[in-house]
Amino acid sequence: MLWVESIEGIERFDSPGKGRGLRVTKAFKVGELLFSCPAYSCVLSVKERGCYCEFCFNRKERLARCGKCKKAFYCNASCQKGDWAMHKLECSAMIAFGENWCPSETVRLVARILAKKKAQKDRCASEKLLLIGEIQSHVEDIDNKRREMNEGDIAGLHHFYSKHLDFPDHSDLLLLFSQVACNGFTVEDEELYHMGTALYPDVALINHSCLPSVIVTYNGTMAEVRAVQDMNPGDEVLISYIDLLYPTDDRNDRLRESYYFTCDCQECKTKSKDKVKLKVHKRSDPINPEVISNMVRYGRNAVREFRAANLDSHAPPSELLEICERSLDKMGAVFDDSNVYMLHMMYQAMGVCLYMEDLDGAISYGEKILKPYCQLYPAYSLNVSSMYLKLGRLYLALDRHSTGLSALKKALAIMEVAHGKDHQYLTALRKEIASQK
C-alpha cells in the first residue's frame, strides 16, 4: 500500500453523495491559506510567450529567449534549465514544423504529463493526497462529441510529439485526456486573463458547490487555496467549478456537460438568486411569461453564437462587437441591464472594446457591469476584483486619477483575501497605487 502524505489541517474523506473530497480538521478564518499545491505539470499559453516565464509563469520585462527555437522565454538561466526537460519536447519540433506547429494547449499539457510520468520515481509534492493516476476521468460518461475531440487531440499528440515521447496504448491516452478535461485548471492572472493550463492532483480532490467555502488562485505555477468563509473543523472544502453568475438551470447544464453531475447545494435547491439574475423591466402591464421564456432562450443562444464567433480567429473585432450590440438591443427590450444575459454580452463587448483600444467604450460597458457583479457574485469574487482592476486602470489611462485610485483600492481589498496580502500581484498593485498619489 502506498504511503499517503498529509497536509496540516486538511484530510481526505468520503463526502456523502459526492465521492472523494477534502475537509478541514481545524478552524480557518476568511483569507487564511488552507494549503498550496505545486503543479504536477503546467504549460504556458502560446499567446503569452514573451510576457511570462515558461517555467515559473512570473511576469517580467526583458525575459531571455531560448537560443535554439527563439520561441520560449525565461527569467534567467536557472528557469531555462529547470524547464528543459519539458521544453525539449517542443523546441526542435517548433523549428521543424515552423508555422505548422499548432498542437492544442491540452495536447501540450498531456505531452508534459507523459514525460513527467516517465521520469518520476516517487510520489511528487502535488500528490500528497491523490496520485495522478487516481484522478477521476468520467471516460465512461463522455459523449460522441467529446470522444471525437479526444481522438483529434490524440492524433495531434502523435503528430507533434512522436520524436520525444513513448506513448501508452490508445485506451490509456483516452483516459488521460478525459482526466485532464475534468481536472485541468485554467491559470489566470489578476485580471482573469488566461495564462496557461495546469494539473494539480491534490486540488482536484476538492468538490464543487455554488456556495464555495474556498477559492483557488495562482502564485506563479503554484495553486493556493484560501478560505472565503470562516470554516470549522469537519467543514468540507468546496470550490466552484464554474462561473457563478448564471441562474441555476444554466449552472447545472454546464456542470452536467463538463463534469457529469448536478449540484444539490442550498442555492441550487432554493434558486434564491434566480429571480434577480433574470430581472426584467418593470411595467404597469407585466411582461408575458412566454415572452420572457423566449428571451431567455434567445440569451442562451446569443452566448453560444458569440462564443463560436470568438473561436473563429478570422472574425474581425467589429463583427464581434456587432453581435454583442445586436444581442443587447434585442434583449434590452425585455431584460433589465442587470440581467445576467445582458451582463454577459456587455462583458464580451467590453473585451472587444479593450482589444480595439476604445477605452471610453470599455469604461461605458464596465460601469454598467460593476454594480450587478457586486450584488450577484459571492464575497471576495475574482470576477469583481478583476472588474475593479480593469476599470481602475482605464480611468488612470484617461487621467481620471481619483476615480481610478478608488477602483484599484477596492480591488486591493478583495485580492488581499483571495490572493493573500503577500502575493506578488498585491505588491505590484500597492506600488501602482502609490505611484499615482
Secondary structure, DSSP 8 states (H G I E B T S, - for coil): ------BTTEEEEEETTTEEEEEESS-B-TT-EEEEE--SEEEE-GGGBTTB-TTT--B-SS-EE-TTTS--EESSHHHHHHHHHHHTTTHHHHHHHGGG----HHHHHHHHHHHHHHH--S--TT-SSS-GGGS---TTT--HHHHHHHHHHHHHHHHHHTTT-----HHHHHHHHHHHHHH-EEEE-TT--EEEEEE-HHHHT-EE-SS-SEEEEEETTEEEEEESS-B-TT-B-EE-SS-TTS-HHHHHHHHHHHHS----SHHHHH-TTHHHHT-B---SS---HHHHHHHHHHHHHHHHHHHHHHH-TTS-HHHHHHHHHHHHHHHTTTB-TTSHHHHHHHHHHHHHHHHTT-HHHHHHHHHHHHHHHHHHS-TT-HHHHHHHHHHHHHHHHTT-HHHHHHHHHHHHHHHHHHT-TT-HHHHHHHHHHHTT-
